[in-house]
Amino acid sequence: MKHEILRINSYGDKVLVRNLKYLLLFLAAVSVILPIVVVFLGSFKTSEEFNRSKPFALPTFTSNTEIWKGTKNLADGGTLTITKKMLEKHEVRKVTLIVDPIEDKDNAVWISDKSGSIVSRGEGKVGESEITIAIPKGAQKDLAKEGFSISGENATVHRVKVLEGFFLDNYIVAFSKGNMLLGFLNTLILIFFSGIGTVLTGSMTAFVLSRFKFKGKKIVYTAFLWIALIPTITTQVATFQIIYKLGLYNTRLSCIILSMGTDIIGIMIYLQFLNNISNSLDESAIIDGASWWQVFTKIIFPLLQPATVTILILKCINLYNDFYNPLLYMPKQSLMVISTSLYKFKGPFGTNWPVICAGVVIALIPTLITFIVLQRYIYGGMVTGSVKE
């Protein structure tokens, strides 16, 4: 009886642990997916829609664009003319008039085409300050191309808006006005030179620590561990002064030099692979007359290809997401990277969040493609070498 109770308790613990594991995986997935969904939906909204709608509300893919602003009284035969120049690059699905609050029922407003024929008409409700007039599909293109006039009774118009389709406008603004092409180019330059420096310093350091015995070897290895524990922000004042005194401020070299060094993660990944490469390869090459440099470049380094790919991927992602260093050391507009190119849409008088969301989606695409294509190298580089055969 006692053994059966223990067996039941053991089975219950396993079920609990398994369910808890699934719950944690689900929460982790939700915490990653939800922000991406919010950003993606927000990239298709207008600023007004973004501010008034809920985060997960679907976009309407339409925009009320203001094309005229002023004061025009339509009483006594008054007419407000909307020229084709005002409607350039705009659609006319509906016309919304912002008027003085309506006080009586006699508030009809109508829209006429260039020839003077009435196309559509509408009336507002008493107490409201908006009159929306739907435009028939057959007349939408002609009105947008030739313009139209607005007439009415007892209405004073202050603004005129047209309802038009809205889909990729945020992406176009983010890519063009955000100079994202320049940001991609500068980011690629930083990644290229920093990646080369990281691979060379990391592989050489790991090779020395793995193959040579010398005094202070443990101190060097321990120093890398301790340096990793020092918060980077605490050394920024001294680092900035050094960069500035060297004349590297507002140059690409500042971020390249700061990023091209190795770290303890890169060294440990290389050491895992080096520990699985037999020393007999080194000894055979040395006996055949090869130098240590030839041993490293022609024998060891080619065998470190999986580790090198893994380190390059991790380094590229880190540099791609880095916002602080480029903003601090490369504030010049011509040196902006992909992480700082969207910063111009944030100002003291407001932030254009839909455009920033569109820019985030654009910036996410290369990272997502890279991860999908090279994920086997990431997993392989992390796992291979961790188990010694």
C-alpha positions in Angstrom: 0.0 0.0 0.0 2.8 2.3 0.9 4.6 1.6 -2.4 1.5 2.3 -4.3 1.0 5.7 -2.6 4.7 6.6 -3.4 4.1 5.5 -7.0 1.0 7.7 -7.3 2.8 10.7 -5.7 5.8 10.2 -8.1 3.4 10.1 -11.1 1.6 13.2 -9.9 4.9 15.1 -9.5 5.9 14.2 -13.1 2.5 15.4 -14.4 2.8 18.6 -12.4 6.4 19.3 -13.7 5.4 18.5 -17.3 2.3 20.8 -17.1 4.4 23.5 -15.5 7.0 23.2 -18.2 4.3 23.6 -20.9 2.8 26.6 -19.0 6.2 28.4 -18.9 6.8 27.7 -22.6 3.4 29.1 -23.4 4.0 32.2 -21.3 7.4 32.7 -22.9 5.9 32.4 -26.4 3.1 34.8 -25.6 5.5 37.4 -24.2 7.4 37.3 -27.5 4.5 37.1 -29.9 2.2 39.7 -28.4 4.5 42.7 -28.8 5.2 41.7 -32.4 1.5 41.5 -33.1 0.9 44.9 -31.6 3.7 46.5 -33.6 2.5 44.8 -36.8 -1.1 45.9 -36.4 0.1 49.4 -35.4 2.1 49.8 -38.6 -1.1 49.8 -40.7 -2.9 52.5 -38.6 -3.0 56.2 -38.9 -1.7 58.3 -35.9 -5.3 59.2 -35.0 -6.4 55.6 -35.2 -3.4 54.4 -33.2 -4.1 56.8 -30.3 -7.8 56.1 -30.0 -7.9 52.4 -30.7 -6.9 49.4 -28.5 -3.6 47.7 -29.1 -5.1 44.6 -30.6 -7.8 46.3 -32.7 -7.6 45.6 -36.4 -6.7 48.6 -38.6 -9.4 50.0 -40.8 -6.9 50.6 -43.7 -8.5 54.0 -44.3 -7.4 57.6 -43.4 -9.2 60.8 -43.0 -6.8 63.3 -44.6 -7.3 67.0 -44.1 -7.1 68.8 -47.5 -8.4 72.3 -46.5 -8.5 74.4 -43.4 -10.0 77.9 -42.9 -13.5 79.4 -42.5 -16.1 79.5 -45.2 -19.8 80.3 -44.8 -22.0 78.4 -47.2 -25.1 80.4 -46.5 -26.6 82.7 -49.2 -25.1 80.8 -52.1 -21.5 80.5 -50.7 -19.4 77.9 -52.3 -16.2 76.2 -51.2 -14.0 75.1 -54.1 -11.7 72.1 -53.7 -9.1 72.2 -56.5 -7.4 69.2 -58.1 -4.1 70.4 -56.7 -5.5 70.0 -53.2 -6.6 66.5 -54.1 -3.2 65.5 -55.6 -2.3 61.9 -54.7 -5.6 61.6 -52.6 -8.7 59.5 -53.0 -12.2 60.7 -52.5 -14.4 58.0 -50.9 -16.1 60.2 -48.4 -15.9 63.9 -47.6 -16.1 65.0 -44.0 -16.8 68.6 -43.1 -15.9 70.1 -39.8 -18.5 72.8 -39.2 -19.9 75.0 -36.4 -22.3 73.0 -34.2 -25.6 72.4 -36.0 -28.5 74.3 -34.4 -31.5 73.5 -36.7 -32.5 70.8 -39.2 -32.0 73.1 -42.3 -28.4 72.1 -42.8 -28.2 70.3 -46.1 -24.8 70.2 -47.8 -24.1 68.9 -51.3 -21.1 68.3 -53.5 -21.0 69.2 -57.2 -18.6 68.2 -59.9 -16.7 70.5 -62.2 -19.8 70.9 -64.5 -22.0 71.9 -61.6 -24.0 68.7 -61.3 -24.8 67.5 -57.8 -22.9 64.3 -57.1 -24.0 63.6 -53.5 -25.5 65.3 -50.5 -25.7 64.9 -46.8 -27.1 66.3 -43.6 -25.8 66.6 -40.1 -27.6 66.0 -36.9 -28.5 68.8 -34.5 -25.7 69.5 -32.0 -23.0 67.7 -34.0 -20.1 69.5 -35.7 -19.4 67.0 -38.5 -21.2 66.3 -41.8 -20.1 63.2 -43.7 -21.0 62.8 -47.4 -20.5 59.5 -49.1 -19.3 59.7 -52.7 -20.7 57.2 -55.3 -18.0 54.9 -56.7 -18.5 56.0 -60.2 -17.7 59.6 -59.3 -14.8 59.1 -57.0 -12.1 59.1 -59.7 -13.5 62.1 -61.5 -13.8 64.2 -58.3 -10.2 63.3 -57.3 -8.9 64.2 -60.8 -10.9 67.4 -61.5 -11.8 68.7 -58.0 -15.3 69.6 -56.7 -17.3 72.3 -55.0 -19.2 72.3 -51.7 -22.4 74.2 -51.2 -25.0 74.2 -48.5 -27.4 76.0 -46.2 -26.6 77.6 -42.9 -23.3 75.9 -42.5 -19.8 77.4 -41.7 -17.0 75.0 -42.7 -13.7 75.1 -40.9 -12.0 71.9 -42.3 -12.5 69.5 -45.1 -11.3 65.9 -44.9 -11.4 63.1 -47.5 -11.6 59.4 -46.7 -9.0 57.4 -48.6 -7.3 54.0 -48.6 -4.4 53.6 -46.2 -2.1 50.6 -46.4 1.6 50.9 -46.9 1.9 54.6 -46.3 3.7 54.2 -43.0 6.2 51.8 -44.5 7.0 54.2 -47.3 7.4 57.1 -44.9 9.6 55.1 -42.6 11.8 53.8 -45.3 12.2 57.1 -47.2 12.1 59.8 -44.6 13.8 57.6 -42.0 16.7 56.9 -44.5 16.6 53.2 -43.6 18.6 52.3 -46.7 21.5 54.4 -45.3 20.9 52.8 -41.9 21.2 49.3 -43.4 24.4 50.3 -45.2 26.1 51.7 -42.1 24.9 48.8 -40.0 26.4 46.4 -42.6 29.7 48.2 -42.5 29.8 48.0 -38.7 28.9 44.3 -38.7 31.5 43.4 -41.3 34.5 45.0 -39.7 33.4 44.2 -36.1 32.7 40.6 -37.0 36.2 40.1 -38.5 37.8 41.6 -35.4 35.7 39.5 -33.0 36.4 36.3 -34.8 40.2 36.9 -35.0 40.6 38.1 -31.4 38.3 35.4 -30.0 39.7 32.4 -31.9 43.4 33.5 -31.2 42.7 34.0 -27.5 40.9 30.7 -27.2 43.7 28.9 -29.2 46.4 30.3 -26.8 44.4 29.4 -23.7 43.7 25.9 -25.0 47.1 24.9 -26.4 49.7 26.7 -24.4 50.7 26.5 -20.7 52.1 29.7 -19.2 52.2 31.5 -16.0 49.1 33.7 -15.4 46.9 31.5 -17.7 44.2 31.2 -15.1 44.5 34.9 -14.3 43.8 35.8 -17.9 40.8 33.5 -18.1 39.5 34.8 -14.8 40.0 38.4 -15.9 37.6 37.8 -18.8 35.0 36.4 -16.4 35.3 39.3 -14.0 35.2 41.9 -16.8 31.9 40.4 -18.0 30.4 41.2 -14.6 31.3 44.9 -14.7 28.3 46.9 -15.9 29.2 48.6 -19.2 27.4 51.8 -18.2 29.8 52.4 -15.4 32.8 52.8 -17.8 31.0 55.0 -20.4 32.4 58.3 -19.2 36.0 57.1 -19.4 35.3 55.3 -22.7 33.8 58.5 -24.2 36.7 60.6 -23.2 39.1 58.1 -24.8 37.1 58.0 -28.1 36.9 61.8 -28.1 40.6 62.4 -27.4 41.5 60.0 -30.2 39.4 62.0 -32.7 37.1 59.1 -33.4 33.9 60.8 -32.2 31.3 61.0 -35.0 33.1 58.3 -37.1 32.3 54.7 -37.8 35.7 53.7 -36.3 34.4 54.5 -32.8 31.7 51.8 -32.8 33.9 49.4 -34.8 36.7 49.6 -32.3 34.4 49.3 -29.4 32.6 46.2 -30.9 35.5 44.3 -32.5 36.9 42.9 -29.3 36.0 39.4 -28.1 34.2 38.5 -24.9 33.9 35.5 -22.6 31.0 34.0 -24.5 33.0 33.9 -27.7 36.1 32.5 -26.0 34.0 29.7 -24.2 32.4 28.7 -27.5 35.8 28.4 -29.2 37.2 26.6 -26.2 34.5 24.0 -26.4 35.4 23.2 -30.0 39.2 23.3 -29.3 38.9 20.9 -26.5 37.4 18.3 -28.9 40.2 18.8 -31.5 43.1 16.4 -30.7 46.5 17.8 -29.9 48.1 15.2 -32.2 47.1 17.4 -35.2 49.2 20.2 -33.8 52.1 17.9 -33.0 52.1 16.3 -36.4 52.1 19.7 -38.1 55.0 20.9 -35.9 57.0 17.8 -36.6 56.5 18.4 -40.4 58.0 21.9 -39.9 54.9 24.0 -39.6 54.9 27.1 -37.4 52.3 27.8 -34.7 50.8 30.4 -37.0 50.5 27.9 -39.8 49.0 25.4 -37.4 46.3 27.9 -36.4 45.5 29.3 -39.8 45.7 26.1 -41.9 44.6 23.4 -39.5 42.8 24.7 -36.4 40.8 27.7 -37.7 39.1 25.8 -40.6 37.9 23.2 -38.0 36.3 26.0 -36.0 33.9 27.0 -38.8 30.7 26.0 -36.8 31.8 28.0 -33.8 32.8 31.0 -36.0 29.4 31.0 -37.7 27.7 30.9 -34.3 29.8 33.8 -33.0 29.2 35.9 -36.1 25.5 35.4 -35.9 25.3 36.3 -32.2 27.6 39.3 -32.8 25.6 40.5 -35.8 22.3 40.3 -33.9 23.9 42.2 -31.0 25.2 45.0 -33.3 22.0 45.1 -35.2 20.0 45.8 -32.1 22.6 48.1 -30.5 21.0 51.6 -30.0 23.1 53.2 -27.3 26.6 53.2 -28.9 25.6 54.5 -32.3 23.4 57.2 -30.7 26.3 58.3 -28.4 29.3 58.0 -30.6 27.8 58.5 -34.1 25.1 61.2 -33.8 25.7 62.6 -37.3 22.8 62.1 -39.7 25.0 60.5 -42.4 26.2 57.9 -39.8 22.8 56.7 -38.5 22.3 52.9 -38.3 19.1 51.0 -38.5 18.4 51.2 -34.8 18.8 55.0 -34.8 17.2 55.9 -38.1 13.7 55.8 -36.7 14.6 58.1 -33.8 13.9 61.2 -35.9 10.1 60.3 -35.7 10.2 61.0 -32.0 10.1 64.7 -31.1 9.2 67.1 -28.3 5.8 67.7 -29.8 4.8 64.1 -30.3 5.8 60.7 -31.6 4.7 59.1 -34.8 4.2 55.6 -33.4 2.6 54.0 -36.6 5.6 55.0 -38.7 8.0 53.8 -36.0 6.0 50.5 -35.9 6.4 50.2 -39.6 10.1 50.8 -39.3 10.4 48.1 -36.6 8.7 45.6 -38.9 11.1 46.5 -41.8 14.1 46.2 -39.4 12.8 42.9 -38.2 12.6 41.3 -41.7 16.4 40.8 -42.2 16.9 39.4 -38.7 14.0 37.0 -39.2 15.3 35.8 -42.5 18.9 35.4 -41.1 17.6 33.4 -38.2 15.5 31.1 -40.3 18.3 30.4 -42.8 21.1 30.0 -40.2 19.3 28.6 -37.2 21.0 25.2 -37.6 24.3 26.9 -37.2 23.2 28.7 -34.1 21.9 25.5 -32.4 24.8 23.4 -33.7 27.4 25.9 -32.5 25.9 26.1 -29.0 25.5 22.3 -28.6 28.4 20.9 -30.5 31.5 20.8 -28.3 29.5 21.0 -25.1 29.7 17.2 -24.8 33.2 15.8 -24.8 33.5 12.5 -26.7 
